[in-house]
């Protein structure tokens, strides 16, 4: 063996390390793409009759909860109108982003992304409007 030649064992170890680094890079890239391509966040879910969760975590008294519900009810139509108005715009931008990212993915990543999108879509786009009194889906907020 010449002084500059690498042993077969060294070549195997370097190849295995390179494959491991490539695998980890693919996983990290795939996770980042999935996170970026998930688009807008779903509307906030509410834990108790239309009261946003952060307010519930303040330990509101019954009187405060009643007043908050009344305020939320008073503005519900406004929230729903804004949500309906902006949703198509957000979806259009998301579709453009998806079209630009998809060619960067491997076929396996594309398939995984489609599976993730299919799993999330039943409640993601058609869930309750913000500040709705509808309960979150059975598997919890997304």
C-alpha positions in Angstrom: 0.0 0.0 0.0 1.3 3.4 -0.9 1.7 6.1 1.7 -1.1 8.2 0.3 -3.5 5.3 -0.2 -6.3 4.8 2.3 -7.1 1.4 3.6 -10.4 -0.2 2.6 -11.5 0.1 6.3 -10.9 3.9 6.3 -12.8 4.2 3.0 -15.7 2.3 4.4 -15.8 4.4 7.6 -15.6 7.7 5.6 -18.4 6.4 3.2 -20.6 5.5 6.2 -20.0 8.8 7.8 -20.8 10.7 4.6 -24.0 8.7 4.2 -25.0 9.4 7.7 -24.3 13.2 7.3 -26.3 13.1 4.0 -29.2 11.3 5.8 -29.2 13.8 8.7 -29.1 16.7 6.2 -32.0 15.2 4.3 -34.1 14.8 7.5 -33.3 18.3 8.6 -34.1 19.8 5.2 -37.3 17.7 4.9 -38.5 18.9 8.3 -37.7 22.5 7.5 -39.6 22.2 4.2 -42.6 20.6 5.8 -42.6 23.4 8.5 -42.2 26.1 5.9 -44.8 24.6 3.5 -47.4 24.1 6.2 -48.4 27.7 5.4 -50.6 29.7 7.7 -51.2 28.6 11.1 -54.7 27.3 11.9 -57.0 29.8 13.6 -56.6 29.8 17.4 -58.7 27.2 19.2 -60.7 28.0 22.2 -61.1 25.8 25.2 -64.3 27.0 26.7 -67.3 28.5 24.9 -65.4 30.9 22.6 -62.9 32.2 25.2 -59.3 32.2 23.8 -57.0 29.8 25.6 -54.5 32.4 26.8 -57.4 34.2 28.6 -58.5 31.0 30.2 -55.0 30.5 31.6 -55.4 33.8 33.5 -57.9 32.2 35.9 -60.7 34.5 35.0 -63.6 34.7 37.4 -67.1 33.6 36.3 -68.0 37.3 35.9 -65.0 38.0 33.8 -65.7 34.9 31.6 -69.2 36.1 31.0 -68.0 39.5 30.0 -65.3 38.1 27.7 -67.8 35.8 26.0 -70.1 38.8 25.4 -67.2 40.7 23.8 -66.2 37.8 21.7 -69.8 37.2 20.6 -70.1 40.9 19.7 -67.0 40.7 17.4 -67.4 37.2 16.1 -68.8 38.3 12.7 -65.9 40.7 12.2 -63.4 37.9 12.9 -65.2 35.6 10.5 -65.3 38.2 7.7 -61.6 39.0 8.0 -60.8 35.3 8.0 -62.9 34.6 4.9 -61.4 37.6 3.1 -57.8 36.8 3.8 -57.9 33.0 3.5 -57.9 32.9 -0.3 -54.9 35.3 -0.4 -52.9 33.2 2.1 -53.8 30.0 0.2 -52.6 31.5 -3.1 -49.3 32.5 -1.6 -49.0 29.1 0.0 -49.6 27.3 -3.4 -46.9 29.4 -5.0 -44.4 28.6 -2.2 -45.3 24.9 -2.6 -44.7 25.0 -6.3 -41.3 26.5 -5.8 -40.2 24.1 -3.0 -41.6 20.9 -4.4 -38.9 20.6 -7.1 -36.2 20.8 -4.4 -37.5 17.7 -2.7 -36.6 14.1 -3.4 -39.4 11.8 -4.5 -39.5 10.4 -1.0 -39.8 13.8 0.6 -42.5 14.8 -1.9 -44.5 11.7 -0.9 -44.0 12.4 2.8 -45.1 16.0 2.3 -48.3 14.8 0.6 -49.0 12.4 3.4 -48.5 15.1 6.0 -50.7 17.5 4.0 -53.4 14.9 3.6 -53.3 14.1 7.3 -53.7 17.8 8.3 -56.2 18.9 5.7 -59.5 17.7 7.2 -59.5 20.5 9.9 -56.7 22.7 8.7 -58.6 24.6 5.9 -62.2 23.9 6.9 -61.9 24.2 10.7 -63.9 26.6 12.8 -63.5 30.3 12.2 -61.4 32.2 14.7 -63.2 32.8 17.9 -65.8 30.3 17.0 -67.7 28.4 19.6 -67.0 25.1 17.7 -64.8 22.7 19.7 -61.4 21.7 18.3 -61.2 18.5 16.4 -61.0 15.3 18.5 -57.2 15.0 18.1 -56.7 18.5 19.5 -55.5 21.7 17.9 -52.9 21.6 15.3 
